[in-house]
Amino acid sequence: MASTAARITTVDTLDIRFPTSRELDGSDAMNPDPDYSAAYVVLRTDANDGLEGHGFTFTIGRGNDVQVAAIDALRTHLLGRQVAELCADPRSLHRDLIGDSQLRWLGPEKGVMHMAVGAVVNAVWDLAAKRAQVPLWQLLADAEPAWLVSQIDFRYIADALAPEEALALLHHGRSGADGRVALLRERGYPGYTTSPGWLGYSDEKLTKLAQVAIADGFTLIKLKVGADLADDIRRMRAVRTAVGPDVRIAIDANQRWNIGEAVEWTKALAEFDPYWIEEPTSPDDILGHAAIRKAVAPVKVATGEHVQNRIVFKQLLQAGAVDILQIDATRVAGVNENLAILLLAAKFGVPVCPHAGGVGLCELVQHLSMFDYVAVSGTTENRSIEFVDHLHEHFLDPVRIRDGHYQAPLAPGFSTEMLATSIEQFRYPDGVFWDSEGASQEGTPA
């Protein structure tokens, strides 16, 4: 039994980098040589239960330098806090971090500091779910609606979603929840895969992996586009030929284009029936997304992985700028802010198809989608979670995919915890891999 007087005693931060650029895994039009990385945090306590809170945010290499420093800067807000109080009300930490005027000046509520807040807030939710001995999705789905509403910051979004509206959505979402839990445990949650579609892959590798994905049960695959139109036309034709007319193919430009380019490029690929165009322009350009959406219909517009906070999500929805909302588990300030975004999407009737891949993003975001299905939206229609088959072996509770579906996590926590052996191997710059002579000869990660 955990002591009610236990406190946070240690906040450890780690720079973890994986050499994914060596095989061009993760390559796209804007990021040709990513080394998938995690700025990682561990909250340790003086309780006698041995439980820790693990969290992280995702970068593609050198970004870890500043991201780890940002998480370090939050240490004093965590040390000495009572564990029981913190886990009973994670919003208390979220409120203090967002409200710190010195930190707020660096945002406000955006960028590196905001992501650092998300890392430590997610670590608290991991600890809370472990103490409750349930996976995070279940902790959220079982929670009283009034408590969930108390965890949300409605500042700047109350014009689109008032607390009483959020409460009503959550009460409505409880209807039939037990049946959905049973279906979730039996079938899982639909996934889609980006694993075949990296821009650096050859056409042969692309089509082979696309066919494997369909055989594995996926009904939606995603291709990276935006570097060269002729190449994209050739690649889209090859994949459409390989998978047939009934499989959905999404395309992702990773913010590559101006508005006019986005419209022209998407129309040039329309003959291959793309399901959505993702991040066609800057994630901050709300009106630009609205203009693109109007011009390229019936191709859908999707965005969100680089949207910096709930306020921008609110405006995308208010402006009718997106067909598909793509939350990210580590881009905003943790679970609390993602609760707000999921409820905003439910209010506007826009499906959520989370961004994942990276390091551990699949592990985290599955919990948010499963909570949304069980206790908010009540449906998986036109909804799926991105899946990329990279780096799951480094996690204590890795995702499980069966017949194109994420299987519901069973282990207590947020599935954030990395294996100690992986941390020892890929800690930068002194882990076993990066310290080895061979890695030194190949250069430092991008």
C-alpha positions in Angstrom: 0.0 0.0 0.0 1.5 3.4 -1.0 2.2 5.8 1.8 -0.1 8.9 1.8 2.9 11.0 2.9 5.1 10.0 0.1 6.7 12.7 -2.0 8.5 13.2 -5.2 12.2 13.0 -4.3 14.0 12.8 -7.7 13.4 14.0 -11.2 15.8 12.3 -13.7 16.1 13.5 -17.2 17.6 11.5 -20.0 18.5 12.1 -23.7 17.6 9.0 -25.7 18.4 8.8 -29.4 18.0 6.0 -32.0 19.9 5.9 -35.3 16.8 5.6 -37.5 18.3 7.9 -40.2 20.7 5.0 -41.2 17.8 3.2 -43.0 15.8 6.4 -43.8 13.0 5.3 -41.5 10.9 8.3 -40.8 12.1 10.3 -43.8 9.7 12.8 -45.4 9.7 16.0 -47.4 10.8 18.2 -44.5 12.8 15.8 -42.5 15.1 13.7 -44.7 17.3 12.2 -42.1 15.6 11.9 -38.7 17.1 10.1 -35.7 14.0 9.3 -33.6 14.6 10.5 -30.1 13.0 11.0 -26.7 13.7 13.7 -24.1 12.8 11.4 -21.2 11.8 12.1 -17.6 11.4 9.8 -14.5 9.7 10.8 -11.3 10.9 8.9 -8.3 9.3 8.9 -4.9 10.1 7.9 -1.3 7.1 5.5 -1.2 7.7 1.9 -0.5 5.8 0.7 -3.5 8.6 1.0 -6.1 6.4 2.9 -8.5 7.8 5.6 -10.8 6.2 8.0 -13.2 7.7 8.0 -16.8 7.1 10.6 -19.5 8.8 12.0 -22.5 8.5 14.2 -25.6 9.6 13.3 -29.1 12.2 15.0 -31.2 14.2 13.8 -34.3 17.7 14.2 -32.9 19.5 17.4 -31.9 16.2 18.8 -30.6 16.8 16.8 -27.5 19.6 19.2 -26.5 17.0 22.0 -25.8 14.1 19.7 -24.9 16.0 17.9 -22.0 17.1 21.3 -20.7 13.5 22.5 -20.7 12.4 19.5 -18.7 15.3 20.1 -16.3 13.9 23.6 -15.7 10.7 22.2 -14.3 12.4 20.1 -11.6 11.8 22.5 -8.7 8.0 22.4 -9.4 8.0 18.7 -8.8 10.4 18.0 -6.0 8.7 17.6 -2.6 5.1 17.4 -3.9 2.9 14.8 -2.2 2.4 11.9 -4.4 -1.2 11.1 -3.3 -2.3 14.7 -3.8 -0.6 15.0 -7.2 -2.1 11.8 -8.5 -5.5 12.7 -7.2 -5.4 16.0 -9.1 -2.8 16.2 -11.9 -4.4 19.5 -12.9 -2.7 21.1 -9.9 0.7 20.6 -11.4 -0.6 21.5 -14.9 -2.0 24.7 -13.5 1.2 25.6 -11.7 3.4 25.0 -14.7 1.2 26.8 -17.2 0.8 29.6 -14.7 4.5 30.2 -13.9 5.0 33.7 -15.3 8.7 33.1 -15.9 8.0 30.0 -18.0 4.9 31.5 -19.6 7.0 34.3 -21.0 8.8 31.7 -23.1 5.5 30.6 -24.8 2.9 31.2 -23.8 1.6 27.7 -24.0 3.6 26.7 -27.1 7.0 25.4 -28.2 9.7 23.7 -26.2 8.6 24.7 -22.7 5.0 23.6 -23.4 6.2 20.2 -24.6 8.4 19.9 -21.5 5.3 20.6 -19.4 3.6 17.8 -21.3 6.4 15.4 -20.6 6.2 15.8 -16.8 2.4 16.0 -16.7 2.2 12.7 -18.7 4.7 11.2 -16.2 2.3 12.2 -13.4 -0.6 10.5 -15.2 1.6 7.4 -15.6 2.3 7.3 -11.9 -1.4 7.9 -11.1 -2.5 5.0 -13.3 0.1 2.7 -11.8 -1.0 3.6 -8.3 -4.6 2.9 -9.3 -3.4 -0.4 -10.9 -5.1 0.2 -14.2 -4.0 1.3 -17.7 -4.5 5.0 -18.3 -7.4 4.6 -20.8 -9.3 2.7 -18.1 -8.5 5.3 -15.4 -9.9 8.0 -17.6 -12.9 6.0 -18.8 -13.9 5.0 -15.3 -13.5 8.6 -13.9 -16.5 10.6 -12.9 -17.4 13.2 -15.5 -17.2 16.1 -13.0 -13.6 15.1 -12.1 -12.6 14.9 -15.7 -14.0 18.4 -16.3 -12.0 19.6 -13.3 -8.8 18.4 -15.0 -9.4 20.7 -18.1 -8.2 24.3 -18.5 -11.1 26.0 -20.3 -9.3 29.4 -20.5 -9.4 30.6 -24.1 -11.7 27.8 -25.3 -14.9 28.5 -23.3 -16.4 30.3 -26.3 -16.4 27.0 -28.2 -16.7 24.5 -25.3 -18.1 25.6 -21.9 -17.5 23.4 -18.8 -21.2 22.5 -18.7 -21.1 21.4 -22.3 -18.0 19.2 -21.6 -19.8 17.7 -18.6 -22.9 16.9 -20.8 -20.7 15.3 -23.4 -19.1 13.1 -20.8 -22.4 12.1 -19.2 -23.7 11.2 -22.6 -20.5 9.3 -23.3 -21.1 7.0 -20.4 -24.2 5.5 -22.0 -23.2 2.0 -23.3 -19.6 2.4 -22.1 -19.5 -1.1 -20.6 -20.4 -2.7 -24.0 -17.7 -0.6 -25.7 -15.1 -1.7 -23.2 -16.0 -5.4 -23.9 -15.7 -4.7 -27.7 -12.4 -2.9 -27.2 -10.9 -5.8 -25.2 -12.2 -8.3 -27.8 -11.4 -6.5 -31.0 -9.1 -3.5 -30.3 -9.1 -0.1 -31.9 -8.5 0.4 -35.6 -5.1 1.4 -36.8 -3.6 2.7 -40.0 0.0 2.4 -41.0 2.7 4.7 -42.3 5.4 2.1 -42.3 5.4 1.5 -46.1 5.4 5.2 -47.1 8.6 6.9 -46.0 9.9 9.2 -48.7 13.4 7.6 -48.8 12.1 4.1 -49.6 12.5 2.7 -53.1 9.3 1.9 -55.2 10.0 -1.8 -54.7 10.2 -1.5 -51.0 7.2 0.8 -50.9 4.9 -1.5 -52.8 6.1 -4.6 -51.0 5.5 -3.1 -47.6 2.1 -1.8 -48.7 1.0 -5.3 -49.7 2.3 -6.6 -46.4 0.3 -4.0 -44.5 -2.9 -5.0 -46.2 -2.2 -8.7 -45.5 -1.8 -7.7 -41.9 -5.3 -6.3 -41.7 -4.8 -2.5 -42.3 -7.4 -0.9 -44.5 -5.7 2.6 -44.6 -2.0 3.3 -45.4 -0.2 6.6 -45.6 2.5 7.9 -48.0 4.8 10.8 -47.6 4.6 13.3 -50.5 5.8 16.8 -51.3 9.4 16.6 -52.5 8.9 16.0 -56.2 5.5 15.8 -58.0 6.6 13.4 -60.7 8.0 11.1 -58.0 4.8 11.3 -56.0 2.6 10.5 -59.1 4.8 7.5 -59.8 4.8 6.3 -56.2 1.0 6.8 -55.8 0.3 4.9 -59.1 2.6 2.0 -57.9 0.9 1.7 -54.6 -2.7 2.1 -55.9 -1.9 -0.6 -58.4 -0.4 -2.8 -55.7 -3.3 -2.5 -53.2 -6.3 -2.1 -55.4 -9.2 0.4 -55.4 -10.8 -0.4 -52.1 -7.9 0.4 -49.7 -7.7 4.0 -48.4 -4.5 5.8 -49.1 -3.7 9.0 -47.2 -1.0 11.4 -48.2 1.2 13.6 -45.9 3.1 16.7 -47.0 4.6 17.5 -43.6 3.9 21.3 -44.0 5.8 21.4 -47.3 3.6 23.7 -49.4 2.2 27.2 -49.7 -1.6 27.2 -50.2 -1.6 27.3 -54.0 1.0 24.5 -54.2 -1.1 22.4 -51.8 -4.1 22.8 -54.0 -2.3 22.1 -57.2 -0.3 19.1 -55.9 -3.3 17.5 -54.2 -5.4 17.9 -57.4 -2.6 16.3 -59.4 -2.7 13.3 -57.2 -6.6 13.1 -57.1 -6.7 10.5 -59.8 -5.3 8.0 -57.3 -8.2 8.7 -54.8 -6.3 10.0 -51.8 -8.4 9.8 -48.6 -6.8 12.8 -46.9 -4.0 15.3 -47.4 -2.2 15.8 -44.1 -0.3 18.9 -43.0 -0.6 20.5 -46.5 0.8 23.8 -45.1 1.9 25.5 -41.9 0.1 24.1 -38.9 -0.4 27.7 -37.7 -2.3 28.7 -40.8 -5.9 28.2 -39.9 -7.4 30.1 -42.8 -5.0 28.5 -45.2 -6.2 25.0 -44.2 -9.8 26.2 -44.6 -9.0 27.5 -48.1 -7.2 24.2 -49.1 -10.1 22.1 -47.7 -12.6 24.0 -49.8 -10.5 23.7 -52.9 -9.5 20.0 -52.8 -12.8 18.4 -51.7 -13.7 15.5 -51.7 -10.1 14.8 -50.5 -10.2 15.4 -46.8 -7.8 17.7 -44.9 -6.1 16.4 -41.8 -3.7 18.2 -39.4 -2.7 18.4 -35.7 0.6 16.7 -34.9 2.3 20.1 -34.8 -0.6 22.1 -33.5 0.8 23.8 -30.4 -2.2 24.0 -28.1 -5.9 23.7 -27.5 -6.6 27.2 -28.7 -5.3 26.6 -32.3 -7.3 23.3 -32.4 -10.4 25.3 -31.3 -9.9 27.7 -34.2 -9.3 25.0 -36.8 -12.7 23.5 -35.7 -14.5 26.9 -35.6 -13.2 27.8 -39.1 -14.2 24.5 -40.6 -10.6 24.0 -41.6 -10.2 20.3 -41.1 -12.0 17.0 -41.7 -9.7 14.9 -39.5 -8.2 16.1 -36.2 -4.8 14.6 -35.4 -3.8 14.9 -31.8 -0.3 14.1 -30.6 0.4 12.7 -27.1 3.5 14.8 -26.5 3.1 18.0 -28.5 0.7 19.8 -26.1 0.8 20.0 -22.3 0.0 16.4 -21.6 -3.2 14.4 -20.9 -5.1 17.4 -19.4 -4.8 19.4 -22.6 -5.6 16.4 -24.8 -8.8 15.9 -22.8 -9.9 19.4 -23.9 -9.0 18.7 -27.5 -10.9 15.4 -27.6 -14.0 17.1 -26.2 -13.7 20.0 -28.7 -13.6 17.5 -31.5 -16.7 15.7 -30.1 -18.5 19.1 -29.8 -17.8 19.8 -33.5 -18.4 16.3 -34.7 -14.9 15.9 -36.2 -13.2 12.5 -36.0 -9.9 12.1 -34.3 -7.1 10.1 -36.0 -4.1 10.6 -33.8 -0.5 11.1 -35.0 1.9 8.4 -33.7 5.1 6.6 -34.7 8.2 8.3 -33.5 9.5 7.0 -30.2 6.7 5.7 -28.0 4.0 7.9 -29.6 1.9 4.8 -30.5 2.2 3.5 -26.9 0.9 6.8 -25.5 -1.8 7.9 -27.9 -3.6 4.5 -27.9 -4.8 5.3 -24.4 -6.3 8.6 -25.5 -8.2 7.1 -28.4 -9.5 4.2 -26.4 -10.8 6.6 -23.7 -12.4 8.7 -26.4 -14.1 5.6 -27.9 -15.3 4.3 -24.5 -16.3 7.6 -22.8 -16.6 10.4 -25.3 -17.3 9.8 -29.0 -18.6 6.2 -28.6 -17.5 5.2 -32.1 -14.6 4.2 -34.2 -16.2 5.0 -37.5 -13.7 6.8 -39.8 -11.3 6.8 -36.9 -7.9 5.1 -36.6 -4.6 5.5 -34.8 -1.4 5.8 -36.8 0.9 2.9 -36.5 4.6 2.8 -37.4 6.5 -0.4 -36.7 9.6 1.2 -35.2 11.2 1.0 -31.7 8.4 -0.7 -29.8 10.8 -3.3 -28.5 12.4 -0.7 -26.3 9.2 -0.3 -24.1 8.2 -2.3 -21.1 4.6 -2.4 -22.3 4.8 -2.1 -26.1 1.7 -1.8 -28.4 0.2 -5.0 -29.6 -1.4 -5.0 -33.1 -3.7 -7.8 -34.3 -5.5 -7.8 -37.7 -4.8 -4.1 -38.1 -6.1 -3.1 -34.7 -4.4 -1.8 -31.5 -5.1 -4.2 -28.7 -6.2 -2.6 -25.4 -3.3 -2.2 -23.0 -3.7 -4.2 -19.8 -0.7 -3.2 -17.7 -1.1 -0.3 -15.2 0.2 3.1 -16.4 0.5 5.1 -19.6 2.8 2.6 -21.4 5.5 5.3 -21.2 8.2 3.3 -19.5 11.3 2.3 -21.5 13.4 -0.7 -20.7 16.5 0.0 -18.6 18.6 -1.9 -21.1 17.5 0.3 -24.0 18.2 3.5 -22.0 21.7 2.2 -21.2 22.2 1.4 -24.9 20.9 4.5 -26.5 21.4 7.3 -23.9 23.2 10.1 -25.7 26.1 10.8 -25.9 27.5 8.2 -23.4 25.2 5.2 -24.0 26.8 1.9 -25.3 25.7 2.5 -28.9 26.8 6.2 -29.2 30.0 5.6 -27.2 31.1 2.8 -29.4 33.9 3.3 -31.9 31.7 2.3 -34.8 29.0 4.9 -34.0 31.7 7.6 -33.6 33.0 7.0 -37.0 29.5 7.3 -38.5 29.0 10.7 -36.9 26.5 12.2 -34.4 22.8 11.9 -35.0 20.9 14.5 -36.9 
